[in-house]
Amino acid sequence: MTAPQEQEQQVQLAASGEVALKQECREVLDRAFEYLDGEMADLDCERLKAHLAECAHCLAQLAEDEKLKRVIREGCPCETAPTQLRARILVHITEVGTSVR
């Protein structure tokens, strides 16, 4: 069996739930939206791109995540959070960030 055939077989098995995803795949998929939102550090982004170049399953899932983001963006009107809510969120983020460090 050739490498592309093996890869396609892995994708089909993973899609059917018969094979547990590799740890690297789990990490990539857990961080997919961070990547899609442009919030990932450059080095992490390069690692993710290298994985996607070799993993058809993760590449297909990322395409689905991109599609989901597009549908949500097109279907939801852009609204700005009220000023007080934004301020409370920023205070909370700062408090959490400070306590974690």
C-alpha positions as CSV (number, residue, x, y, z in Angstrom):
1,M,0.0,0.0,0.0
2,T,1.4,3.4,-0.9
3,A,1.8,6.3,1.6
4,P,-1.2,8.2,0.2
5,Q,-3.4,5.1,0.3
6,E,-2.3,4.5,3.9
7,Q,-3.1,8.1,4.8
8,E,-6.5,7.9,3.2
9,Q,-7.2,4.7,5.1
10,Q,-6.2,6.4,8.3
11,V,-8.6,9.3,7.6
12,Q,-11.5,6.9,6.9
13,L,-10.8,4.9,10.1
14,A,-10.5,8.1,12.2
15,A,-13.7,9.5,10.7
16,S,-15.5,6.3,11.6
17,G,-14.2,6.5,15.1
18,E,-12.3,3.2,14.8
19,V,-8.9,4.7,15.5
20,A,-7.9,7.1,18.2
21,L,-6.3,10.2,16.9
22,K,-2.6,10.5,17.5
23,Q,-1.5,13.0,20.3
24,E,-0.1,15.4,17.7
25,C,-3.4,15.4,15.9
26,R,-5.3,16.1,19.1
27,E,-3.0,19.0,19.8
28,V,-3.5,20.4,16.3
29,L,-7.2,20.1,16.4
30,D,-7.4,21.6,19.9
31,R,-5.6,24.7,18.6
32,A,-7.3,24.9,15.2
33,F,-9.3,28.1,16.0
34,E,-6.3,29.7,17.5
35,Y,-4.6,29.1,14.2
36,L,-7.6,30.2,12.1
37,D,-8.0,33.4,14.2
38,G,-4.3,34.3,13.6
39,E,-3.6,34.1,17.4
40,M,-0.9,31.5,17.2
41,A,2.8,32.2,17.8
42,D,4.9,32.0,14.6
43,L,6.8,28.9,15.7
44,D,3.6,27.0,16.7
45,C,2.1,28.1,13.4
46,E,4.9,26.6,11.4
47,R,4.7,23.3,13.3
48,L,0.9,23.2,12.7
49,K,1.4,23.9,9.0
50,A,4.1,21.1,8.8
51,H,1.6,18.7,10.4
52,L,-1.2,19.7,8.1
53,A,1.1,19.1,5.1
54,E,1.4,15.4,6.2
55,C,-2.0,14.7,7.8
56,A,-5.1,14.6,5.6
57,H,-7.4,14.1,8.5
58,C,-6.3,17.3,10.3
59,L,-6.4,19.2,7.1
60,A,-9.9,18.1,6.4
61,Q,-11.0,19.0,9.9
62,L,-9.4,22.4,9.6
63,A,-11.3,23.0,6.4
64,E,-14.5,22.1,8.3
65,D,-13.6,24.5,11.1
66,E,-12.9,27.3,8.5
67,K,-16.3,26.6,6.9
68,L,-18.0,26.8,10.3
69,K,-16.4,30.2,11.1
70,R,-17.5,31.5,7.7
71,V,-21.1,30.4,8.2
72,I,-21.2,32.0,11.6
73,R,-19.6,35.2,10.4
74,E,-22.1,35.4,7.5
75,G,-25.1,34.5,9.6
76,C,-24.5,36.7,12.6
77,P,-24.7,40.4,12.5
78,C,-21.7,42.2,14.0
79,E,-22.6,43.8,17.3
80,T,-20.4,45.5,19.8
81,A,-20.6,44.5,23.4
82,P,-21.8,47.3,25.7
83,T,-18.9,49.3,27.2
84,Q,-19.6,48.2,30.8
85,L,-19.5,44.5,29.7
86,R,-16.2,45.0,27.8
87,A,-14.7,46.7,30.8
88,R,-15.7,43.9,33.2
89,I,-14.3,41.3,30.8
90,L,-11.0,43.1,30.5
91,V,-10.7,43.4,34.3
92,H,-11.4,39.7,34.7
93,I,-8.9,38.8,32.0
94,T,-6.3,40.9,33.8
95,E,-7.1,39.3,37.2
96,V,-6.9,35.8,35.8
97,G,-3.7,36.6,33.9
98,T,-2.1,38.0,37.0
99,S,-3.1,35.2,39.2
100,V,-1.8,32.5,36.8
101,R,1.7,34.0,36.5
